[in-house]
Amino acid sequence: MKDLLGFIRIMRPVNSIMVGFAIIVGVVIGGGKTMLESQMILAYTFLTGFLLSGSSMTINDYYDRDIDAINEPNRVIPSGVITPTEALVWSILLAITGLLAAYLTSWKHLVLAVIAWGASIFYATKGKKTGLPGNIIVSACVALPFVYGGLIAGDIAFFSSLIFSLIAFFTNIGREITKGIVDIEGDKAEGINTIAVKYSSKRAAVSSIILYLIAVFLSFLPVITEMVTFWYIPFIIITDVGLIYVSYSLLRNNNRENSRKIKNIVRILMIIGLIGFLAGSLIV
């Protein structure tokens, strides 16, 4: 039972569910309620996001096991719940199943899924050491589900999903840079050139703040362009106020403990924003 929970934990189920949910939101943004009638397609797209995200999280922990032994010793591999080999095999199984679900959706979705999974593997193996470029890669993978879902409804919906992708993109880059402050000791030991390592925690904090505020600015565009209904607004207000708050908090205090708290808050805010995207596209 302990091992089974370990396999579930290493997938980061909350993050993986968010990716699957983001794809559903992309579908709704593009096609509204009518797209929800295609239940099998929705199931395939959700499973693609969920399983490939779980695979990426697992392979990331596989390559990060030495860093995690310093930064996060309670994680699944450093704590000995599952072995590195078991994690690697689990990641491959998740990837195969996720790509199969993408294939059952369409060849376009399979191509996007392969690109996203390949980018996540590159990030885990090589890209992470590059610092900001690695942050951009992983954030692009976080933003891609909206476009992936939008493809279900056709090319027009594909482009209309881009604005939501950009909001997620900038928010997540900010969060990744904030995470770099939390992981600074382990990243130094492994030669990972995050902004916090290469410059300072203060510069990393300022960079995160700028990116959070760009996301806040972009969040007004769906309202201005009438892409969403009123029900988008209450959720996005909570998200925007939260991002402004964490920006202020990070400006005042960019130590490891506060940065850890902020990266967790931002993940919650991203979930609230996702709900807002869905509500504003689905509820008339």
GUTI-326370 format. One record per residue (C-alpha): residue number from 1; z, y, x. Coordinates in nm, 4 decimals. Example, Ala and Ser with C-alpha at 12.3 -4.5 7.8 and 13.67 -1.06 7.14 Angstrom:
<sites>
SITE    i         Z         Y         X
SITE    1    0.7800   -0.4500    1.2300
SITE    2    0.7140   -0.1060    1.3670
</sites>
This chain:
<sites>
SITE    i         Z         Y         X
SITE    1    0.0000    0.0000    0.0000
SITE    2    0.0858    0.2338    0.2851
SITE    3   -0.2537    0.1692    0.4475
SITE    4   -0.4340    0.2313    0.1169
SITE    5   -0.2617    0.5663    0.0782
SITE    6   -0.3586    0.6439    0.4363
SITE    7   -0.7290    0.5890    0.3584
SITE    8   -0.6942    0.8196    0.0570
SITE    9   -0.5002    1.0843    0.2500
SITE   10   -0.7499    1.1035    0.5361
SITE   11   -1.0246    1.1905    0.2857
SITE   12   -0.8308    1.5065    0.1899
SITE   13   -0.8738    1.4207   -0.1809
SITE   14   -0.8042    1.7752   -0.3012
SITE   15   -1.0733    1.9194   -0.0728
SITE   16   -1.3173    1.6412   -0.1625
SITE   17   -1.2614    1.6898   -0.5351
SITE   18   -1.3221    2.0634   -0.4852
SITE   19   -1.6599    1.9900   -0.3260
SITE   20   -1.7597    1.7584   -0.6124
SITE   21   -1.6362    2.0146   -0.8643
SITE   22   -1.8308    2.2919   -0.6867
SITE   23   -2.1497    2.0921   -0.7373
SITE   24   -2.0765    2.0637   -1.1103
SITE   25   -2.0175    2.4399   -1.1161
SITE   26   -2.3557    2.4864   -0.9441
SITE   27   -2.5179    2.2754   -1.2155
SITE   28   -2.3544    2.4817   -1.4903
SITE   29   -2.4422    2.8127   -1.3249
SITE   30   -2.8030    2.7047   -1.3115
SITE   31   -2.8448    2.5343   -1.6457
SITE   32   -2.5428    2.6101   -1.8605
SITE   33   -2.4180    2.3709   -2.1256
SITE   34   -2.7502    2.1912   -2.1636
SITE   35   -2.7204    2.0475   -1.8134
SITE   36   -2.3877    1.8851   -1.9028
SITE   37   -2.5752    1.6417   -2.1278
SITE   38   -2.7101    1.4574   -1.8215
SITE   39   -2.3878    1.2678   -1.7628
SITE   40   -2.5243    1.0157   -1.5122
SITE   41   -2.6799    1.2891   -1.2993
SITE   42   -2.3529    1.4822   -1.3079
SITE   43   -2.1658    1.1682   -1.2015
SITE   44   -2.4066    1.1094   -0.9111
SITE   45   -2.3850    1.4688   -0.7915
SITE   46   -2.0057    1.4755   -0.8131
SITE   47   -1.9794    1.1455   -0.6248
SITE   48   -2.2167    1.2720   -0.3570
SITE   49   -1.9983    1.5747   -0.2892
SITE   50   -1.6709    1.3847   -0.3147
SITE   51   -1.7723    1.0926   -0.0925
SITE   52   -1.9581    1.2904    0.1747
SITE   53   -1.6733    1.5397    0.1935
SITE   54   -1.4299    1.2509    0.2329
SITE   55   -1.6500    1.1043    0.5062
SITE   56   -1.6628    1.4390    0.6873
SITE   57   -1.2868    1.4866    0.6646
SITE   58   -1.2299    1.1367    0.7983
SITE   59   -1.4705    1.1657    1.0921
SITE   60   -1.3190    1.5052    1.1714
SITE   61   -0.9727    1.3490    1.1953
SITE   62   -1.1149    1.0678    1.4080
SITE   63   -1.2406    1.3155    1.6697
SITE   64   -0.9374    1.5431    1.6287
SITE   65   -0.6783    1.2699    1.6825
SITE   66   -0.5685    1.4038    2.0230
SITE   67   -0.5472    1.7626    1.8965
SITE   68   -0.3618    1.6493    1.5837
SITE   69   -0.1099    1.4667    1.8022
SITE   70   -0.0103    1.8186    1.9157
SITE   71   -0.0776    2.0343    1.6080
SITE   72   -0.0301    1.7906    1.3179
SITE   73    0.1490    1.4729    1.4382
SITE   74    0.2197    1.3615    1.0789
SITE   75   -0.1478    1.3159    0.9971
SITE   76   -0.2758    0.9661    0.9258
SITE   77   -0.4159    0.8682    1.2670
SITE   78   -0.1565    1.0250    1.5010
SITE   79    0.1250    0.8828    1.2890
SITE   80   -0.0253    0.5326    1.3139
SITE   81   -0.0827    0.4747    0.9414
SITE   82   -0.4427    0.3693    1.0140
SITE   83   -0.6159    0.3114    1.3464
SITE   84   -0.9026    0.5242    1.4831
SITE   85   -1.1430    0.2308    1.4376
SITE   86   -1.0405    0.1871    1.0742
SITE   87   -1.0956    0.5585    1.0167
SITE   88   -1.4424    0.5430    1.1725
SITE   89   -1.5486    0.2446    0.9596
SITE   90   -1.4076    0.4117    0.6477
SITE   91   -1.6045    0.7283    0.7202
SITE   92   -1.9294    0.5315    0.7540
SITE   93   -1.8711    0.3458    0.4265
SITE   94   -1.8034    0.6728    0.2440
SITE   95   -2.1185    0.8285    0.3905
SITE   96   -2.3426    0.5369    0.2901
SITE   97   -2.2090    0.5414   -0.0657
SITE   98   -2.2400    0.9206   -0.0909
SITE   99   -2.5990    0.9212    0.0336
SITE  100   -2.6852    0.6459   -0.2130
SITE  101   -2.5529    0.8660   -0.4952
SITE  102   -2.7698    1.1516   -0.3640
SITE  103   -3.0747    0.9228   -0.3581
SITE  104   -3.0102    0.8280   -0.7216
SITE  105   -3.0154    1.2001   -0.8086
SITE  106   -3.3464    1.2986   -0.6455
SITE  107   -3.5194    1.3037   -0.3085
SITE  108   -3.4496    1.6795   -0.2751
SITE  109   -3.0803    1.6138   -0.3183
SITE  110   -3.0936    1.3316   -0.0659
SITE  111   -3.2513    1.5658    0.1901
SITE  112   -2.9827    1.8303    0.1314
SITE  113   -2.7087    1.5672    0.1458
SITE  114   -2.8384    1.4301    0.4761
SITE  115   -2.8552    1.7818    0.6220
SITE  116   -2.5015    1.8621    0.5058
SITE  117   -2.3573    1.5344    0.6338
SITE  118   -2.5430    1.5693    0.9642
SITE  119   -2.4072    1.9234    1.0045
SITE  120   -2.0527    1.8032    0.9393
SITE  121   -2.0915    1.5287    1.2008
SITE  122   -2.2281    1.7797    1.4513
SITE  123   -1.9306    2.0055    1.3777
SITE  124   -1.6799    1.7263    1.4346
SITE  125   -1.8420    1.6049    1.7565
SITE  126   -1.9792    1.9187    1.9225
SITE  127   -1.9731    2.2255    1.7019
SITE  128   -1.5974    2.2669    1.6755
SITE  129   -1.5656    2.3528    2.0440
SITE  130   -1.8010    2.6474    1.9982
SITE  131   -1.5488    2.8399    1.7864
SITE  132   -1.7167    3.0849    1.5477
SITE  133   -2.0525    2.8992    1.5333
SITE  134   -1.8564    2.5893    1.4340
SITE  135   -1.6750    2.7890    1.1657
SITE  136   -2.0138    2.8994    1.0311
SITE  137   -2.1395    2.5397    1.0184
SITE  138   -1.8410    2.4080    0.8244
SITE  139   -1.8459    2.7081    0.5891
SITE  140   -2.2158    2.6529    0.5198
SITE  141   -2.1262    2.2977    0.4178
SITE  142   -1.8610    2.4385    0.1821
SITE  143   -2.1127    2.6826    0.0299
SITE  144   -2.3957    2.4294   -0.0024
SITE  145   -2.2586    2.2435   -0.3116
SITE  146   -2.3432    2.5400   -0.5363
SITE  147   -2.7046    2.5337   -0.4205
SITE  148   -2.7066    2.1533   -0.4413
SITE  149   -2.5919    2.1697   -0.8033
SITE  150   -2.8297    2.4539   -0.8828
SITE  151   -3.1251    2.2380   -0.7783
SITE  152   -3.0596    2.0186   -1.0838
SITE  153   -3.1738    2.3025   -1.3098
SITE  154   -3.4775    2.3981   -1.1014
SITE  155   -3.5820    2.6523   -0.8404
SITE  156   -3.4767    2.9620   -1.0376
SITE  157   -3.1266    2.8258   -1.0759
SITE  158   -3.1320    2.7404   -0.7070
SITE  159   -3.1643    3.1085   -0.6184
SITE  160   -2.9143    3.2258   -0.8809
SITE  161   -2.6559    2.9950   -0.7217
SITE  162   -2.6869    3.1680   -0.3857
SITE  163   -2.4480    3.4517   -0.4722
SITE  164   -2.1704    3.2054   -0.5526
SITE  165   -2.2530    3.0212   -0.2313
SITE  166   -2.2108    3.3432   -0.0347
SITE  167   -1.8706    3.4143   -0.1912
SITE  168   -1.7523    3.0656   -0.0932
SITE  169   -1.9155    3.0992    0.2497
SITE  170   -1.7376    3.4191    0.3528
SITE  171   -1.4046    3.3118    0.2053
SITE  172   -1.4148    2.9840    0.3933
SITE  173   -1.5140    3.1392    0.7266
SITE  174   -1.2108    3.3664    0.6888
SITE  175   -0.9932    3.0626    0.6193
SITE  176   -1.1361    2.8713    0.9174
SITE  177   -1.0589    3.1623    1.1501
SITE  178   -0.7075    3.1833    1.0047
SITE  179   -0.6693    2.8090    1.0690
SITE  180   -0.7609    2.8809    1.4297
SITE  181   -0.4416    3.0859    1.4605
SITE  182   -0.2391    2.7923    1.3263
SITE  183   -0.4042    2.5454    1.5664
SITE  184   -0.4092    2.7690    1.8715
SITE  185   -0.1934    2.5478    2.0981
SITE  186   -0.3857    2.2265    2.0355
SITE  187   -0.7203    2.4096    2.0499
SITE  188   -0.6301    2.5594    2.3896
SITE  189   -0.5437    2.2144    2.5208
SITE  190   -0.8797    2.0736    2.4064
SITE  191   -1.0924    2.3714    2.5126
SITE  192   -1.1912    2.4763    2.1596
SITE  193   -1.3024    2.8382    2.1792
SITE  194   -1.1861    2.9776    1.8474
SITE  195   -1.1523    3.3527    1.8104
SITE  196   -0.7740    3.3123    1.8356
SITE  197   -0.8040    3.1180    2.1623
SITE  198   -1.0812    3.3246    2.3196
SITE  199   -0.9510    3.6659    2.2243
SITE  200   -0.6161    3.6788    2.0433
SITE  201   -0.4391    3.5984    1.7188
SITE  202   -0.4621    3.9657    1.6240
SITE  203   -0.8410    3.9753    1.6591
SITE  204   -0.8677    3.6510    1.4662
SITE  205   -0.6529    3.8003    1.1902
SITE  206   -0.8697    4.1143    1.1701
SITE  207   -1.1855    3.9000    1.1588
SITE  208   -1.0410    3.6925    0.8742
SITE  209   -0.9441    4.0043    0.6814
SITE  210   -1.2968    4.1495    0.7075
SITE  211   -1.4474    3.8250    0.5787
SITE  212   -1.1992    3.7979    0.2899
SITE  213   -1.2824    4.1540    0.1851
SITE  214   -1.6577    4.0854    0.2021
SITE  215   -1.5974    3.7951   -0.0384
SITE  216   -1.4057    4.0290   -0.2696
SITE  217   -1.6972    4.2745   -0.2677
SITE  218   -1.9503    4.0001   -0.3407
SITE  219   -1.7417    3.8723   -0.6324
SITE  220   -1.8395    4.1848   -0.8325
SITE  221   -2.2114    4.1091   -0.8123
SITE  222   -2.2210    3.8332   -1.0798
SITE  223   -2.0631    4.0813   -1.3255
SITE  224   -2.2953    4.3681   -1.2296
SITE  225   -2.6026    4.1468   -1.2595
SITE  226   -2.4738    3.9940   -1.5862
SITE  227   -2.4913    3.6416   -1.4465
SITE  228   -2.1570    3.5512   -1.6061
SITE  229   -1.9589    3.6094   -1.9245
SITE  230   -1.6257    3.7881   -1.9660
SITE  231   -1.4335    3.4690   -1.8863
SITE  232   -1.5294    3.4953   -1.5207
SITE  233   -1.3341    3.8186   -1.4862
SITE  234   -0.9657    3.7081   -1.5345
SITE  235   -0.9989    3.4279   -1.2786
SITE  236   -1.1836    3.6358   -1.0238
SITE  237   -0.9281    3.9173   -1.0569
SITE  238   -0.6544    3.6702   -0.9619
SITE  239   -0.8659    3.5471   -0.6704
SITE  240   -0.9509    3.8974   -0.5485
SITE  241   -0.5949    4.0269   -0.5759
SITE  242   -0.4805    3.7174   -0.3892
SITE  243   -0.7345    3.7723   -0.1093
SITE  244   -0.6326    4.1373   -0.0795
SITE  245   -0.2671    4.0291   -0.0644
SITE  246   -0.3239    3.7690    0.2093
SITE  247   -0.5310    4.0236    0.4019
SITE  248   -0.2390    4.2680    0.3923
SITE  249    0.0065    3.9931    0.4855
SITE  250   -0.2105    3.8767    0.7756
SITE  251   -0.2480    4.2340    0.9007
SITE  252    0.1291    4.2742    0.9089
SITE  253    0.2094    3.9330    1.0533
SITE  254   -0.0420    3.7054    1.2253
SITE  255    0.1985    3.4502    1.3716
SITE  256    0.1455    3.0752    1.3322
SITE  257    0.3858    3.0260    1.0409
SITE  258    0.2437    3.3067    0.8286
SITE  259   -0.1137    3.2042    0.9092
SITE  260   -0.0370    2.8492    0.7957
SITE  261    0.0986    2.9844    0.4669
SITE  262   -0.2059    3.2058    0.4206
SITE  263   -0.4618    2.9293    0.4810
SITE  264   -0.2888    2.7230    0.2104
SITE  265   -0.2852    3.0179   -0.0305
SITE  266   -0.6558    3.0808    0.0302
SITE  267   -0.7368    2.7207   -0.0618
SITE  268   -0.5559    2.7703   -0.3955
SITE  269   -0.7429    3.0976   -0.4490
SITE  270   -1.0720    2.9192   -0.3859
SITE  271   -0.9837    2.6673   -0.6578
SITE  272   -0.9054    2.9508   -0.9007
SITE  273   -1.2353    3.1156   -0.8081
SITE  274   -1.4183    2.7891   -0.8761
SITE  275   -1.2637    2.7735   -1.2217
SITE  276   -1.3768    3.1315   -1.2771
SITE  277   -1.7347    3.0458   -1.1756
SITE  278   -1.7301    2.7595   -1.4251
SITE  279   -1.5645    2.9522   -1.7091
SITE  280   -1.7996    3.2477   -1.6675
SITE  281   -2.1043    3.0228   -1.6830
SITE  282   -1.9910    2.7873   -1.9573
SITE  283   -1.7809    2.9856   -2.2068
SITE  284   -1.9670    3.2372   -2.4231
</sites>
